[in-house]
Amino acid sequence: MTREALIKNLQEAMKTEESAVTIYVRHLSAIVSKSGLPEASISQIRSTFTTLIDANQKHKAFLQSLLKRVEGESIDVY
C-alpha cells in the first residue's frame, strides 16, 4: 500500500467514525422521545449509546494521530 493510499484510507475511516456518531445520536434521540419505553430501559440504552460514542471518538483520535504520523513519514508502507 502506498503512503497516499494509506492516508486516503485513514481519512475515510475518520469520516466513518464521524458518521457513526451522528447516527448514534439520532437513534438515541428517537428512542428517548418516541419509544414509550420505561425510564430504566431508556437509561440503559442511553448508557450503551454513550459508550459507543465514546469509543468512536477515541478511535477517531487514534486515527488522527496515526494520520499525522504517516503524513510526517516519507516512505511507502507495504
FENZIBEL-V490951 format. One record per residue. N is the residue number from 1. RES is the residue in three letters. PSI is psi in whole degrees, 0 to 359 (999 if undefined). Layout:
N:RES:PSI + N:RES:PSI
This chain:
1:MET:133 + 2:THR:162 + 3:ARG:317 + 4:GLU:319 + 5:ALA:320 + 6:LEU:317 + 7:ILE:315 + 8:LYS:316 + 9:ASN:321 + 10:LEU:319 + 11:GLN:319 + 12:GLU:319 + 13:ALA:322 + 14:MET:321 + 15:LYS:321 + 16:THR:318 + 17:GLU:318 + 18:GLU:317 + 19:SER:319 + 20:ALA:317 + 21:VAL:316 + 22:THR:317 + 23:ILE:316 + 24:TYR:317 + 25:VAL:318 + 26:ARG:315 + 27:HIS:317 + 28:LEU:315 + 29:SER:316 + 30:ALA:318 + 31:ILE:314 + 32:VAL:319 + 33:SER:337 + 34:LYS:352 + 35:SER:327 + 36:GLY:11 + 37:LEU:156 + 38:PRO:154 + 39:GLU:324 + 40:ALA:319 + 41:SER:317 + 42:ILE:321 + 43:SER:318 + 44:GLN:317 + 45:ILE:316 + 46:ARG:318 + 47:SER:318 + 48:THR:314 + 49:PHE:321 + 50:THR:319 + 51:THR:316 + 52:LEU:316 + 53:ILE:317 + 54:ASP:317 + 55:ALA:319 + 56:ASN:317 + 57:GLN:320 + 58:LYS:319 + 59:HIS:318 + 60:LYS:317 + 61:ALA:319 + 62:PHE:315 + 63:LEU:320 + 64:GLN:316 + 65:SER:322 + 66:LEU:318 + 67:LEU:315 + 68:LYS:319 + 69:ARG:314 + 70:VAL:319 + 71:GLU:333 + 72:GLY:348 + 73:GLU:155 + 74:SER:17 + 75:ILE:159 + 76:ASP:149 + 77:VAL:129 + 78:TYR:999
